[in-house]
Amino acid sequence: MTGQICDLRGRSAVVTGAAQGIGLAITDALRDAGAKVVAVDMQAEGLAQLTATRPDVVAVTGDVTDPGLTDMLDAALDGGHPDILINNAGVARGAHALETSDEDLQRYFDINVLSVFRLSRWAAGLMAKAGGGAIVNTASIFGQIGAQNSAGYSTSKAAVIGMTRQMANDFGPSGIRINAVAPGLIETPLTAERIRTEVWRRQVMIEQAPLRRPGTAEDVAKVVRFLASDEASFITGQILAVDGGWAMGRYPRQEPINA
């Protein structure tokens, strides 16, 4: 075997929600593997900070719910096509179903589902003409098992999981692999304070997980990079949990085994 593992040299990647947290870590992971990255985010300031230290990254300031975003991406790719699409942008948290209005639910679906469908349709059309590609969606462990008081978020992420599997069937014959990651509790700038101050969150999401720690953005990014690479060339339609084993049963041993 020659070359580096997960070698993405010569490939173009589009990453949404790229300015911070998991998206930023994914951007760096793909860059480290040699990919040319187009970073998409609606936060212009965050993108400016990103490109200040990563001048090779092409920044696109845009909202994933805007149908015109695909035209902006066509321009950023300068007539080329994406080899990799990472649908990472989304909105989290939520509320109990009794406290979730129709408008609230629609917002979750517009951001977390419709945008993923629209961008995947755009990318897959171009990838099919080019002979193939890879799409990785950021779902959530709560899309698989449900979360308390998170009707809109959990439901929308379950839809992302269903879409991932359905599109993998549609586009597999065109050489396009479509998978998803399902993160558990990941410590990012947006979640760090809640992890530190909410005792129940630590008890439920950390102490009841076999690995006994929150994940990092880099933990997720490495899995995304693998799924986007030829190392995963025979993997499609899969939802890979990155949750420290939390959803596996949540009844871990109290003490490690000393062999």
C-alpha positions as CSV (number, residue, x, y, z in Angstrom):
1,M,0.0,0.0,0.0
2,T,1.3,3.4,-0.9
3,G,0.3,6.9,0.1
4,Q,-1.5,8.1,3.2
5,I,-4.6,6.6,4.6
6,C,-7.7,8.6,3.7
7,D,-5.8,10.4,0.9
8,L,-8.1,13.1,-0.6
9,R,-5.6,14.9,-2.7
10,G,-7.1,16.2,-6.0
11,R,-10.6,16.2,-4.6
12,S,-13.0,19.1,-4.0
13,A,-15.2,19.1,-0.9
14,V,-18.1,21.2,0.2
15,V,-18.6,21.5,4.0
16,T,-21.7,23.3,5.4
17,G,-21.7,24.8,8.9
18,A,-18.0,25.0,8.6
19,A,-17.1,28.0,10.7
20,Q,-17.1,26.4,14.1
21,G,-17.4,23.2,16.1
22,I,-17.8,20.0,14.2
23,G,-17.8,21.7,10.8
24,L,-14.5,23.4,11.4
25,A,-13.0,20.2,12.6
26,I,-14.3,18.4,9.5
27,T,-12.8,21.2,7.3
28,D,-9.4,20.7,8.9
29,A,-9.6,16.9,8.6
30,L,-10.4,17.1,4.9
31,R,-7.7,19.7,4.3
32,D,-5.1,17.6,6.2
33,A,-6.0,14.7,3.8
34,G,-5.3,17.0,0.8
35,A,-8.8,18.0,-0.2
36,K,-9.6,21.5,-1.6
37,V,-12.4,22.7,0.7
38,V,-15.3,25.1,0.1
39,A,-16.5,26.2,3.5
40,V,-20.1,27.3,3.8
41,D,-21.6,29.1,6.7
42,M,-24.0,32.0,7.3
43,Q,-21.7,33.5,9.9
44,A,-19.4,35.8,7.8
45,E,-17.2,36.6,10.8
46,G,-16.6,33.0,11.6
47,L,-15.6,32.3,8.0
48,A,-13.3,35.3,8.0
49,Q,-11.5,33.8,11.0
50,L,-11.3,30.4,9.3
51,T,-9.8,31.7,6.1
52,A,-7.4,34.0,7.9
53,T,-5.4,30.9,9.0
54,R,-6.4,28.7,6.1
55,P,-6.0,30.8,3.0
56,D,-6.5,27.7,0.7
57,V,-10.1,27.4,1.9
58,V,-12.8,29.0,-0.4
59,A,-15.4,30.6,1.8
60,V,-19.0,30.9,0.8
61,T,-21.2,33.0,3.1
62,G,-24.7,31.6,2.7
63,D,-27.8,30.1,4.4
64,V,-28.4,26.5,3.7
65,T,-32.1,27.2,3.5
66,D,-31.6,29.5,0.5
67,P,-32.3,27.8,-2.8
68,G,-29.8,30.1,-4.4
69,L,-26.9,28.6,-2.4
70,T,-26.3,26.0,-5.1
71,D,-25.6,28.8,-7.6
72,M,-23.1,30.3,-5.2
73,L,-21.4,26.9,-4.9
74,D,-21.3,26.4,-8.7
75,A,-19.4,29.8,-8.8
76,A,-17.1,28.8,-6.0
77,L,-16.2,25.5,-7.8
78,D,-15.5,27.5,-10.9
79,G,-17.2,25.1,-13.3
80,G,-16.0,22.1,-11.5
81,H,-17.9,19.5,-9.4
82,P,-17.8,18.4,-5.8
83,D,-16.2,15.1,-5.1
84,I,-17.4,15.2,-1.5
85,L,-20.3,16.9,0.2
86,I,-20.6,17.2,3.9
87,N,-24.1,18.2,5.1
88,N,-23.2,19.4,8.5
89,A,-25.1,22.6,9.1
90,G,-28.2,22.3,11.3
91,V,-30.1,23.5,14.3
92,A,-30.2,21.7,17.6
93,R,-32.0,21.6,21.0
94,G,-35.8,21.9,20.9
95,A,-38.7,21.3,23.2
96,H,-41.4,18.9,24.2
97,A,-44.0,18.1,21.5
98,L,-46.7,19.9,23.5
99,E,-44.5,23.0,23.3
100,T,-43.5,22.7,19.7
101,S,-45.6,24.6,17.2
102,D,-46.1,23.8,13.6
103,E,-43.8,26.7,12.8
104,D,-41.1,25.4,15.1
105,L,-41.3,22.0,13.5
106,Q,-41.2,23.5,10.0
107,R,-38.0,25.4,10.9
108,Y,-36.3,22.2,12.0
109,F,-37.2,20.5,8.8
110,D,-36.2,23.5,6.6
111,I,-32.8,23.6,8.1
112,N,-32.0,20.0,9.0
113,V,-33.8,18.2,6.3
114,L,-34.8,20.2,3.2
115,S,-31.4,21.8,3.0
116,V,-29.7,18.4,3.1
117,F,-32.0,17.1,0.4
118,R,-31.5,20.1,-1.9
119,L,-27.7,20.2,-1.5
120,S,-27.5,16.4,-1.9
121,R,-29.6,16.5,-5.1
122,W,-27.4,19.2,-6.5
123,A,-24.2,17.5,-5.6
124,A,-25.3,14.0,-6.7
125,G,-26.3,15.3,-10.1
126,L,-22.8,16.7,-10.7
127,M,-21.1,13.6,-9.1
128,A,-23.1,11.3,-11.4
129,K,-21.8,13.0,-14.5
130,A,-18.2,12.9,-13.1
131,G,-18.4,9.2,-12.3
132,G,-19.0,9.2,-8.6
133,G,-18.5,10.8,-5.2
134,A,-19.3,10.7,-1.5
135,I,-21.8,12.5,0.6
136,V,-21.8,12.4,4.4
137,N,-24.6,13.8,6.5
138,T,-24.5,14.8,10.1
139,A,-27.4,13.1,11.8
140,S,-27.6,12.5,15.5
141,I,-27.9,9.6,17.9
142,F,-31.2,11.1,18.9
143,G,-32.5,10.6,15.4
144,Q,-32.1,6.9,16.1
145,I,-33.4,6.6,19.7
146,G,-35.3,9.8,20.3
147,A,-34.5,12.4,22.9
148,Q,-36.6,13.8,25.7
149,N,-38.0,17.3,25.1
150,S,-36.6,17.5,21.6
151,A,-39.5,16.8,19.3
152,G,-38.3,18.9,16.3
153,Y,-34.7,18.0,16.5
154,S,-35.0,14.3,17.0
155,T,-37.7,14.0,14.3
156,S,-35.7,16.0,11.8
157,K,-32.6,14.0,12.4
158,A,-34.6,10.7,12.0
159,A,-35.6,12.1,8.6
160,V,-31.9,12.7,7.7
161,I,-31.2,9.1,8.6
162,G,-34.1,7.9,6.3
163,M,-33.0,10.2,3.5
164,T,-29.4,8.9,3.8
165,R,-30.5,5.4,3.3
166,Q,-33.0,6.2,0.5
167,M,-30.5,8.3,-1.5
168,A,-27.8,5.7,-1.1
169,N,-30.1,3.3,-2.9
170,D,-30.9,5.8,-5.7
171,F,-27.4,7.0,-6.4
172,G,-25.3,3.9,-5.7
173,P,-25.5,2.7,-9.3
174,S,-23.9,6.1,-10.2
175,G,-20.9,5.4,-8.0
176,I,-22.1,7.8,-5.3
177,R,-21.8,6.6,-1.7
178,I,-24.1,8.3,0.9
179,N,-23.6,7.8,4.6
180,A,-24.2,9.6,7.9
181,V,-22.6,10.0,11.3
182,A,-24.8,10.1,14.4
183,P,-22.9,12.0,17.1
184,G,-23.8,11.7,20.7
185,L,-22.7,14.3,23.3
186,I,-19.9,16.3,21.6
187,E,-18.1,19.1,23.4
188,T,-17.9,22.2,21.2
189,P,-18.0,25.9,22.0
190,L,-21.8,25.7,21.8
191,T,-22.1,22.8,24.3
192,A,-19.2,23.2,26.7
193,E,-21.0,25.5,29.1
194,R,-24.0,23.1,29.3
195,I,-21.7,20.1,29.9
196,R,-20.0,22.0,32.7
197,T,-23.1,23.3,34.5
198,E,-25.9,20.8,33.9
199,V,-25.3,17.9,36.3
200,W,-28.1,15.8,34.8
201,R,-26.4,16.0,31.4
202,R,-23.2,14.7,32.8
203,Q,-25.0,11.9,34.7
204,V,-27.0,10.8,31.7
205,M,-24.7,11.4,28.8
206,I,-21.3,10.8,30.3
207,E,-21.5,8.7,33.4
208,Q,-23.9,6.2,31.6
209,A,-21.6,5.9,28.5
210,P,-19.0,3.1,28.4
211,L,-16.2,5.5,27.5
212,R,-17.2,8.0,30.3
213,R,-16.4,11.2,28.4
214,P,-18.0,13.6,25.9
215,G,-16.8,13.3,22.4
216,T,-14.7,16.0,20.6
217,A,-15.3,17.6,17.3
218,E,-12.2,15.9,16.1
219,D,-13.7,12.5,17.0
220,V,-16.5,13.1,14.6
221,A,-14.3,14.7,11.9
222,K,-12.1,11.7,11.7
223,V,-15.1,9.4,11.0
224,V,-16.4,11.8,8.4
225,R,-13.0,11.9,6.7
226,F,-13.0,8.1,6.6
227,L,-16.5,7.8,5.1
228,A,-15.6,10.4,2.5
229,S,-12.4,8.5,1.4
230,D,-11.7,5.5,-0.6
231,E,-11.0,3.6,2.6
232,A,-14.8,3.4,2.8
233,S,-15.3,2.5,-0.8
234,F,-17.7,-0.4,-0.1
235,I,-19.7,1.4,2.6
236,T,-22.9,3.2,1.7
237,G,-26.3,3.7,3.4
238,Q,-24.8,3.4,6.8
239,I,-25.4,5.5,10.0
240,L,-22.3,5.4,12.1
241,A,-22.7,6.3,15.8
242,V,-20.0,8.4,17.3
243,D,-21.3,8.5,20.8
244,G,-18.8,6.7,23.1
245,G,-21.2,3.7,23.1
246,W,-23.9,5.7,24.9
247,A,-26.9,4.5,22.8
248,M,-25.7,0.8,23.0
249,G,-27.5,0.2,26.3
250,R,-26.5,2.8,28.9
251,Y,-25.8,0.2,31.5
252,P,-22.0,0.0,31.6
253,R,-19.8,-1.7,34.1
254,Q,-19.2,0.5,37.1
255,E,-15.5,-0.3,37.2
256,P,-13.0,-1.3,34.5
257,I,-11.8,-4.9,34.4
258,N,-8.2,-5.3,35.5
259,A,-7.0,-8.2,33.4
